[in-house]
């Protein structure tokens, strides 16, 4: 597989990876192609989230046992990357504090929206959108609590 990747790499100008889906071990050290990594979350953050979410711990106990190794590989990927893209200020700050990555290496670029496909609905009164996982770290419970207490209504 590395031989095939190596032959293909001659045609590449840059390697872009999404973290934490692809880790450092997937990119051979012998490649001299610049790496740009987009960080949607970090394993340090996922570990923190899991530490107080029993359901997450139960479902992902094998993955969590590898967390120390995976975080080391994640840090190495961040260090090898020429540039890092964070999808939020929160992720940028987390990478700086948990992985000691230089701030000037990280650029925040928020996830985009195709406004030709998704258009604002001006006359809608009650819309609830949630595009993420329901983890405590995502603080989804705030909107659910507000719904339950009648502070907001869907209808």
C-alpha positions in Angstrom: 0.0 0.0 0.0 2.8 2.4 0.8 4.4 1.7 -2.6 1.1 2.5 -4.4 0.7 5.7 -2.3 4.3 6.6 -2.9 3.9 6.3 -6.7 0.7 8.3 -6.6 2.3 11.0 -4.4 4.4 12.3 -7.2 1.3 13.9 -8.6 0.3 15.6 -5.4 1.0 19.2 -4.4 -0.4 19.0 -0.9 -2.0 16.4 1.5 -5.1 17.5 3.3 -6.4 15.4 6.2 -9.3 15.7 8.6 -8.5 15.2 12.2 -9.1 13.1 14.1 -10.2 10.7 11.3 -6.7 10.3 9.8 -3.8 10.0 12.1 -0.1 10.5 11.6 0.7 6.8 10.9 -1.3 6.9 7.7 1.1 9.3 6.1 4.6 7.9 5.3 7.5 9.9 6.8 9.3 9.7 3.5 6.9 12.0 1.7 8.0 15.5 1.3 4.6 16.9 0.4 3.1 19.7 2.6 0.4 18.6 5.0 -2.6 20.7 5.9 -4.9 19.4 8.6 -8.4 20.4 9.3 -9.4 19.9 13.0 -13.0 19.3 13.7 -12.4 18.0 17.2 -9.4 16.6 19.2 -8.9 13.4 20.9 -8.1 15.3 24.1 -11.5 16.9 23.9 -13.2 13.6 23.1 -11.5 12.0 26.1 -12.7 14.8 28.4 -16.2 14.5 27.0 -16.1 10.8 27.6 -14.9 11.1 31.2 -18.4 12.1 32.3 -20.6 10.4 29.7 -21.2 6.8 30.8 -22.9 5.8 27.5 -19.9 7.1 25.5 -17.5 5.2 27.8 -19.5 2.0 27.4 -19.7 2.2 23.6 -16.1 3.3 23.1 -14.1 1.5 25.8 -11.7 -0.1 23.3 -10.9 3.2 21.6 -10.5 5.0 25.0 -7.9 2.4 26.0 -5.8 3.6 23.1 -6.3 7.3 23.8 -2.7 8.0 25.1 -1.1 6.5 21.9 -3.7 8.2 19.7 -3.2 11.6 21.3 0.6 11.2 20.7 0.0 10.4 17.1 -2.5 13.3 16.8 0.1 15.8 18.2 2.7 14.4 15.8 0.4 15.0 12.9 -0.3 18.6 14.1 3.5 19.1 14.4 4.1 17.7 10.9 1.4 19.8 9.3 2.6 23.0 7.7 -0.8 24.6 8.5 -3.7 23.7 10.7 -7.3 24.7 10.1 -9.7 24.8 13.1 -13.4 24.9 12.5 -13.9 27.1 15.6 -12.1 29.3 18.1 -12.8 26.7 20.7 -10.9 24.0 18.8 -8.0 26.4 18.1 -7.7 27.2 21.8 -7.9 23.5 22.7 -5.2 22.5 20.3 -2.9 25.3 21.6 -3.5 24.4 25.3 -3.6 20.6 25.0 -1.0 20.0 22.3 1.3 23.1 22.7 1.0 24.1 19.0 1.9 27.6 18.0 -1.0 29.9 17.5 0.2 31.4 14.3 0.2 27.9 12.7 -3.6 27.7 13.1 -6.2 29.5 11.1 -9.9 29.4 12.0 -12.2 28.7 9.1 -15.8 28.0 10.0 -17.7 25.3 8.2 -19.4 26.7 5.1 -23.0 26.7 4.0 -24.1 26.5 0.4 -26.6 29.5 0.3 -27.9 28.4 -3.1 -29.2 25.2 -1.5 -29.9 26.3 2.1 -31.8 29.6 2.3 -33.1 31.4 5.3 -36.8 31.0 6.1 -38.0 34.4 7.1 -41.5 33.5 8.1 -40.6 30.4 10.2 -41.4 30.8 13.9 -40.0 27.7 15.4 -37.0 25.9 13.9 -34.7 23.6 15.8 -31.5 22.6 14.0 -28.7 20.4 15.5 -25.9 19.3 13.3 -23.6 17.4 15.6 -23.4 14.5 18.0 -25.3 14.6 21.2 -22.4 14.6 23.6 -22.2 16.6 26.8 -19.2 18.5 25.3 -21.6 19.8 22.6 -23.9 21.2 25.3 -27.0 20.0 23.5 -28.7 19.6 26.9 -29.2 23.4 27.1 -31.7 23.5 24.2 -33.3 20.3 25.4 -33.7 21.7 29.0 -35.2 24.9 27.5 -37.7 22.9 25.5 -38.7 20.9 28.6 -39.0 24.0 30.8 -41.1 25.7 28.1 -38.6 28.5 27.5 -38.7 27.8 23.8 -41.4 26.0 21.7 -41.2 24.0 18.5 -44.9 24.6 17.6 
